[in-house]
Amino acid sequence: MAPDRDYTAHAMPEQVPPVLICLVRRSGGAVEELGVEQLDEIDALTATDGTLVWVDALSPREDEIEILRREFDLHPLAVEDIRKRRQRPKLDAYAEQHMIVVYEATDGEGGLSEIHLFVGAGWLLTVSWAPTPMLDAVRRTFAQGKDHAGTGMGELLYALLDAAVDSYFPELDRLSDRIDSLEDRVLEGDADRESLREVLAIKRRLLDLRRVLAPMRDVANQLLRRDLDIVDSATLPYYQDLYDHLVRVLDQLDVYRDLLATVLDARLTVASNSLNAIMKRLTAFTVILMVPTLIAGIYGMNFDLMPELRWPLGYPFALGLMAVAVVVAVSFFRRRGWF
């Protein structure tokens, strides 16, 4: 079923060339990589006790999707999700296999890489369409036989999910720096269009992250319920830690959203204060110019009984009176901080 919303609509990473990597860990702990021509052996390997098969597919073509469907006996709905992509984070349980959709935060302007994980008895399939540095790091560790290479499927799945969640912490740090910088600019009086555009961009980014992370928290909660055979008593603390990380990330998003709302309010206040200052200056200039205009208007009336009209010092007197009025008005407004 197609998703209601495109979760990677903003700054979606470019399509990358297709890559298909198949890693096999034998019962002895040794890890070997199979060539593309050996993909037909996957079904036999997954049926072997003590063997763990991990296939990592990057931007698979249609023929490769068909091979993966056949070798892992993927459910038709899961294959449909692979073809349509842009799914919301979720956990779907099928017969003898489970599908998990998560997103990894990548470098760049709002990069989010969609990852589909399929888990079965003795095998793991990961499908992605954009660079996934954190997932690649876990795969290299697995290939070298380190860390999670000697553990079971539950620990390996945790390593992948934890890597995806950890990718958001650097992104949160970048957002925090942007908000701090924006706050400093606003407090310094920068209330132009650029600051407003920056506020709206950060707000949109926070909303995009929350749309992804909130369902991922639900996925972790589903795994903690132990309704699935993926999590056992030994791996339960790891998934509790994963859930705590997701709660922590979501809490930080909420804090940043509140901070951003405060910055927006401060920006509106700065803009309002600037407008008030401009209005004060315009009012002061109006009053200052109004006094000499009033004097000039009085002496410009055509009445015969105005003794000043025939007074030799009438013109200098009028100019002096205007000058004195202007000086008094300017001094008055300066003392009140209107200039």
Beta strands, then each sheet from edge to edge (+ up, - down):
strand 1: 19-25
strand 2: 31-34
strand 3: 52-58
strand 4: 90-94
strand 5: 97-106
strand 6: 111-120
strand 7: 123-128
sheet 1: 2+ 1- 3+ 7+ 6- 5+ 4-
end
